Amino acid sequence: MPEVIPSVARKTAFALTTLTASLALLTTACTGQSDSGASDDASKETTINFWHAWSAPNEVAAVKSLVAGFEKAHPKIHVNVVGNMTDDKINQALRTGGEKAPDVISSFTTNNVGKFCSSGALVDLNPFFKKAGIDPETTFPKAMNEYTQFDGDRCSVPLLGDAYGLYYNKTAFEKAGIAAPPKTWSEFEADAKKLTVPDGDSYKQLGFMPNYHGWESTTEHYFAQFSPTYFDSSGKSNLAKDPAFQAGFTLQKKLVDELGGYQKLEKFRATLGDEWGAKHPFHTGQVAMQLDGEWRLGMAEEAKPKFEIGVAPLPVPDDQVAQYGKGYITGTIAGIAATSKKQNAAWELVKYMTTDTDAVVGFSNAIHNVPSTLAALKSPKLKYDPRFKTFLDIAANPNSTTTPASVNGGVYLVTIQQFGYDYESGKAKDLKSGLASTAKQIDTDIAQAQ
């Protein structure tokens, strides 16, 4: 049974501004590389530093086991592991360097890959992959391969991932006469209304909490099902041009209005448990359907719900029913510090952690995140609750999407989300003009960051 995963899931777009600012400091400290430039001899006795952010006891133990496997395979390379390191601490160390600074880092913040790459904080791994004879495009799932590079610079590599799907209360479904989870958004809309049981100005049961503050119901998680293109070929925001965005915002606003309206939903939401506690409203049955990542299954089961939990992919637009099964993908990344003087040895660790099938599978089994290679996703050594396979399939689905890297990190996602708040609440009433002005703001922010 998957356990509580407090890692990738906790990095929302709203916590990125501080990180983006600290990453800006790196621009003057490091420069990008067209080749590896590494000159150390990885066959000689050496020690490298690996900094990561995992902190839960089972996660720390899993990292130690992963590194122990590497050291057994590479007895001359010793790894000094430093855990529970925030991105701010990692960024400071990447900027200053030194013997105690990390040679290899892992980060939960995939939204900032563009900044990591463009600033030169992490080295381009393309030369290392080429020398090792490894093709990233055939090694990693499509979305994971995309979110680990920026403008041709592959400065990071996937180290397990997260996939988003739909959790549903099977008992509530049966009571409402719903035979199967919805495959299209129109089916979802109908089911959400059937599952909603009003109680005066509140609810005995809400079919779905559509508001953007409703736990994992962010704009990027909704929009992934519409397969949007965030930027055009010139790097300009596509928000006002791609109809996927208008369709996504329209769907969410319709759900808000039909399930009681913004004010009523927000009033109800204020009475509910938080995202990480046992009183999460899906756990308690107060909300019948939940958009969430693979970690939710373990958390929900640990709360001992009084109903059977169902898991399925999120719905798709009615005209994209053939792509049902796709979802939003994100994950942890690993990279090599540009300040490291032991980059060849560091690469051996990165290569092992991220491309060795048994290593990836073992790590996935230990912390119950989604494996990050196509081979590991199919490995018979994977151990999981049968329902967890839904997320493995979503991760492997070539139609699954992610949010693209940007030179200023996830700032554009914060901007889109802010417009979402304004639109769902009724503060912004004209969707088309709102999308246009939001796109303009995104372009301005990116231009200033370059």
C-alpha positions in Angstrom: 0.0 0.0 0.0 1.4 3.4 -1.0 2.5 5.4 2.0 2.2 9.2 2.6 4.4 11.0 0.1 5.1 14.5 1.2 7.5 15.1 -1.6 6.6 16.2 -5.1 3.0 16.8 -4.3 3.9 19.7 -2.0 5.5 21.9 -4.6 2.7 24.1 -5.8 3.2 27.0 -8.1 2.4 29.4 -5.3 5.6 28.7 -3.4 7.9 29.5 -6.3 8.6 33.2 -6.1 11.3 32.9 -3.4 12.9 30.0 -5.2 12.9 31.9 -8.5 14.5 34.9 -6.9 17.3 32.8 -5.3 17.9 31.0 -8.6 18.5 34.4 -10.2 21.6 34.8 -8.2 23.1 31.8 -10.0 23.2 33.5 -13.3 26.4 35.3 -12.5 27.9 32.4 -10.7 27.7 29.7 -13.4 27.9 29.4 -17.1 26.2 26.8 -19.4 28.4 24.2 -21.1 28.2 22.8 -24.6 30.1 19.7 -23.5 30.6 18.0 -20.2 33.9 19.6 -19.5 34.5 17.0 -16.8 38.1 15.8 -16.3 38.0 13.8 -13.0 38.8 10.1 -13.1 35.7 8.2 -11.9 37.7 5.0 -11.6 39.8 6.3 -8.8 38.9 6.5 -5.1 36.8 9.6 -4.5 33.9 10.9 -2.4 31.0 13.0 -3.8 28.2 14.9 -2.0 24.6 14.1 -2.7 22.0 16.6 -1.4 18.3 15.7 -1.4 15.1 17.0 0.2 13.4 13.8 1.5 12.8 13.9 5.2 10.3 11.2 6.3 12.0 8.3 8.0 10.9 5.7 5.3 12.1 8.1 2.5 15.5 8.7 4.2 15.9 5.0 4.6 15.0 4.5 0.9 17.6 7.0 -0.2 20.3 5.3 1.9 19.4 2.0 0.4 19.5 3.4 -3.1 23.0 4.9 -2.5 24.2 1.7 -0.8 23.3 -0.2 -4.0 25.3 2.4 -6.0 28.4 2.1 -3.8 28.2 -1.7 -4.0 28.3 -1.4 -7.8 31.0 1.4 -7.7 33.2 0.5 -4.7 35.6 3.4 -5.3 33.0 6.1 -5.3 31.8 7.0 -1.9 28.7 9.1 -1.4 28.1 11.6 1.4 24.4 11.9 1.7 22.8 15.0 3.1 19.0 15.0 3.4 16.2 17.3 4.3 17.7 20.1 2.2 15.4 22.8 1.0 15.8 24.3 -2.5 16.9 27.6 -0.9 19.8 25.8 0.8 20.6 23.8 -2.3 20.6 27.0 -4.5 22.9 28.8 -2.1 25.4 25.9 -2.2 25.2 25.7 -6.0 26.1 29.4 -6.1 29.0 29.3 -3.7 30.5 25.8 -4.4 33.3 24.4 -2.2 34.2 21.0 -0.8 31.1 20.6 1.2 28.8 21.7 -1.5 26.7 19.1 -3.4 28.1 17.4 -6.5 24.6 15.9 -7.1 21.3 17.4 -6.1 17.7 16.3 -6.3 14.8 18.8 -6.2 11.1 18.5 -6.0 10.7 21.7 -8.0 10.3 20.7 -11.6 8.7 24.0 -12.4 12.2 25.6 -12.1 14.1 23.4 -14.5 14.1 26.3 -17.0 15.9 28.5 -14.4 18.3 25.7 -13.4 19.3 25.2 -17.1 19.4 28.8 -18.3 21.4 30.0 -15.2 23.9 27.2 -15.6 23.5 26.1 -12.1 23.3 22.5 -13.2 25.4 21.1 -16.1 24.0 20.0 -19.4 23.7 16.2 -19.2 23.4 15.6 -23.0 27.1 14.9 -23.4 27.0 12.4 -20.6 24.0 10.6 -22.0 25.6 10.5 -25.4 28.9 9.2 -24.1 27.0 6.5 -22.1 25.0 5.5 -25.2 21.7 6.2 -23.5 18.8 7.8 -25.4 16.7 9.8 -23.0 13.7 9.8 -25.4 13.5 6.1 -25.4 14.4 5.7 -21.7 12.0 8.1 -20.0 8.2 8.7 -20.4 7.5 11.5 -22.8 6.3 14.1 -20.2 9.2 13.3 -17.9 11.6 13.7 -20.7 10.1 17.1 -21.5 10.2 18.6 -18.0 13.8 17.9 -17.4 15.2 20.1 -20.2 14.9 23.6 -21.5 15.9 25.0 -24.9 17.9 21.9 -25.7 19.8 22.0 -22.4 19.1 18.7 -20.5 20.3 20.0 -17.1 18.3 17.5 -15.1 16.9 13.9 -15.3 13.8 12.4 -13.8 14.1 10.6 -10.4 10.7 9.1 -9.8 7.5 11.0 -10.6 3.9 11.8 -9.8 0.8 11.2 -12.0 -2.6 12.7 -11.4 -5.9 10.9 -11.6 -9.4 10.6 -10.2 -10.3 9.1 -6.8 -13.9 8.3 -6.3 -16.1 6.9 -3.5 -17.5 3.6 -4.8 -20.2 3.5 -2.1 -21.5 6.9 -3.0 -21.4 6.0 -6.7 -23.5 2.9 -6.1 -26.0 4.9 -4.0 -26.3 7.5 -6.8 -26.8 4.8 -9.5 -23.4 5.5 -11.2 -22.0 2.3 -12.6 -18.5 3.5 -13.6 -16.1 6.4 -13.3 -16.7 9.2 -15.9 -14.5 9.2 -19.0 -15.5 12.6 -20.4 -16.0 15.9 -18.7 -19.7 16.0 -19.6 -20.1 12.6 -17.8 -18.1 14.0 -14.9 -20.3 17.1 -14.7 -23.4 14.9 -14.6 -21.9 12.6 -11.9 -20.7 15.5 -9.7 -24.3 16.8 -9.6 -25.8 13.4 -8.9 -23.3 12.9 -6.0 -24.0 16.3 -4.5 -26.5 16.2 -1.5 -27.4 19.7 -0.4 -28.0 20.6 3.3 -29.4 24.1 3.4 -26.6 26.5 2.6 -24.1 23.7 2.9 -23.7 20.1 1.8 -24.1 16.6 3.4 -22.0 15.4 0.5 -20.3 17.4 -2.4 -19.8 15.5 -5.6 -16.5 17.4 -6.3 -14.8 20.5 -5.0 -14.0 22.4 -8.3 -12.5 25.6 -6.7 -8.9 26.2 -7.5 -8.1 26.2 -3.7 -9.7 22.8 -3.5 -6.5 20.8 -2.7 -4.9 19.6 -6.0 -7.4 21.3 -8.3 -5.0 23.8 -9.8 -5.2 25.2 -13.3 -2.3 23.0 -14.6 -3.9 19.8 -13.3 -7.3 20.7 -15.0 -5.7 21.9 -18.2 -3.5 18.8 -18.7 -6.7 16.9 -19.8 -7.1 19.4 -22.6 -3.5 19.0 -23.8 -2.7 22.7 -24.1 0.3 24.3 -25.7 1.5 26.9 -23.2 4.0 28.7 -25.5 4.2 29.2 -29.2 7.3 28.5 -31.3 8.7 32.0 -30.6 8.3 31.5 -26.8 5.3 33.8 -26.4 2.4 32.8 -24.2 -0.3 30.8 -26.0 -2.9 31.4 -23.3 -5.2 33.6 -25.5 -4.7 31.6 -28.7 -5.0 27.9 -27.8 -8.7 27.1 -27.4 -7.7 24.4 -24.8 -7.2 27.1 -22.2 -10.6 28.7 -22.8 -12.2 25.2 -22.7 -10.4 24.5 -19.4 -11.5 27.7 -17.7 -15.0 27.3 -19.0 -15.4 23.8 -17.7 -14.1 24.7 -14.2 -16.4 27.8 -14.0 -19.4 25.7 -15.1 -18.7 23.2 -12.4 -18.4 26.0 -9.8 -21.7 27.5 -10.8 -23.6 24.2 -11.1 -22.4 22.8 -7.8 -23.6 25.8 -5.7 -21.6 28.8 -6.7 -18.2 30.1 -5.6 -19.3 31.6 -2.2 -21.2 28.5 -1.1 -18.4 26.2 -2.1 -15.8 28.4 -0.4 -17.9 28.5 2.8 -18.1 24.7 2.8 -14.4 24.3 2.0 -13.5 26.4 5.0 -15.2 23.8 7.3 -13.2 20.8 5.8 -10.0 19.2 6.8 -6.6 20.1 5.3 -4.9 18.3 2.4 -2.4 16.3 4.5 -4.5 15.3 7.5 -6.7 12.3 8.2 -9.7 14.6 8.0 -9.2 15.3 4.3 -12.8 15.6 2.9 -12.3 12.7 0.5 -11.2 10.5 3.4 -14.3 11.4 5.5 -16.7 11.0 2.6 -17.7 14.7 2.5 -16.4 15.0 -1.0 -17.2 12.0 -3.4 -14.6 12.6 -6.1 -11.1 14.0 -5.8 -8.4 15.1 -8.4 -5.1 14.0 -6.8 -1.8 12.2 -7.2 -0.7 8.7 -6.6 0.2 9.4 -3.0 -3.4 10.0 -2.1 -4.2 6.3 -2.2 -2.0 5.4 0.7 -3.0 8.5 2.7 -6.7 7.7 2.2 -6.4 4.0 3.2 -4.4 5.0 6.3 -7.4 7.1 7.3 -9.6 4.0 7.3 -12.5 5.3 5.2 -15.9 3.8 5.6 -16.2 3.2 1.9 -14.3 1.5 -0.9 -11.9 3.7 -2.9 -11.9 3.6 -6.6 -9.1 5.0 -8.9 -9.3 6.0 -12.5 -7.8 8.5 -15.0 -9.2 12.0 -15.0 -11.9 12.6 -17.6 -11.1 14.2 -21.0 -13.0 16.5 -23.2 -15.8 14.8 -25.1 -14.1 15.2 -28.4 -10.9 13.6 -27.1 -12.4 10.4 -25.7 -9.9 8.4 -27.6 -7.2 9.9 -25.3 -8.9 8.8 -22.1 -6.2 7.5 -19.8 -3.8 10.5 -20.0 -3.0 12.8 -17.1 -0.7 15.4 -15.7 2.8 14.3 -14.9 5.5 15.9 -12.7 8.2 14.5 -10.5 11.5 14.8 -8.7 14.6 15.8 -10.7 18.3 15.1 -10.2 21.3 17.0 -11.6 25.0 17.7 -11.4 26.3 21.0 -9.9 28.2 23.2 -12.3 30.6 24.0 -9.4 31.4 20.3 -8.9 35.0 19.2 -9.7 33.9 15.5 -9.7 31.4 15.6 -12.5 32.3 12.2 -14.0 31.9 10.5 -10.6 28.7 12.5 -10.0 27.4 11.3 -13.4 27.9 7.7 -12.4 25.6 8.2 -9.4 23.0 10.1 -11.4 23.1 7.5 -14.2 22.6 4.7 -11.6 19.8 6.3 -9.7 17.8 7.4 -12.8 18.5 4.7 -15.5 19.3 1.5 -13.7 16.0 -0.4 -13.9 16.4 -2.3 -10.6 17.5 0.8 -8.8 14.5 2.8 -10.0 12.1 0.0 -9.2 13.6 -0.5 -5.7 13.3 3.2 -4.9 9.7 3.3 -6.3 8.8 0.3 -4.2 10.2 2.0 -1.1 8.5 5.4 -1.3 5.6 4.6 -3.7 6.2 7.3 -6.3 5.8 6.4 -9.9 8.9 4.9 -11.6 10.6 7.3 -14.0 11.8 5.0 -16.8 9.7 3.1 -19.3 11.5 -0.1 -18.4 10.9 0.3 -14.7 7.2 1.0 -15.3 6.9 -2.5 -16.9 9.2 -4.3 -14.4 7.7 -7.4 -12.8 9.6 -6.4 -9.7 7.3 -3.5 -9.0 5.2 -4.0 -5.9 1.9 -2.1 -5.6 -1.7 -2.1 -4.8 -3.6 -3.1 -8.0 -5.3 0.3 -8.1 -1.8 2.0 -8.3 -1.5 0.6 -11.8 -3.8 3.4 -13.0 -0.9 5.9 -12.2 1.7 3.7 -13.9 -0.4 3.6 -17.0 -1.0 7.4 -16.9 2.8 7.9 -16.6 3.5 5.7 -19.6 0.7 7.2 -21.7 2.3 9.2 -24.5 -0.7 11.6 -24.4 0.0 12.6 -20.8 1.3 16.1 -20.5 3.3 18.4 -18.2 3.9 22.1 -17.9 6.9 23.3 -19.9 10.0 24.8 -18.4 10.4 28.6 -18.5 13.4 30.9 -18.1 11.8 32.4 -14.9 10.6 29.1 -13.5 7.0 28.7 -12.6 6.1 32.3 -12.5 3.8 31.9 -15.5 1.8 29.2 -13.7 1.3 31.5 -10.7 0.0 34.2 -13.1 -2.4 31.8 -14.7 -3.6 30.5 -11.4 -4.2 34.1 -10.1 -6.4 34.7 -13.1 -8.2 31.5 -12.3 -9.0 32.8 -8.8 -10.4 36.0 -10.3 -12.5 34.2 -12.9 -14.0 31.5 -10.7 -15.0 34.2 -8.1 -16.6 36.5 -10.6 -14.0 39.2 -10.2 -13.0 38.8 -13.8 -16.0 38.4 -16.0 -14.6 38.5 -19.6 -12.7 35.3 -20.2 -11.2 36.2 -23.6 -9.9 39.6 -22.5 -8.7 38.1 -19.3 -6.7 35.5 -21.1 -5.2 38.1 -23.4 -4.1 40.3 -20.5 -2.8 37.3 -18.6 -0.8 36.2 -21.6 0.6 39.8 -21.9 1.7 39.7 -18.3 3.4 36.3 -18.8 5.4 37.7 -21.8 6.4 40.7 -19.9 7.7 38.7 -16.9 9.7 36.4 -19.2 11.2 39.3 -21.1 12.3 40.9 -17.9 13.9 37.6 -16.7 16.1 37.2 -19.8 
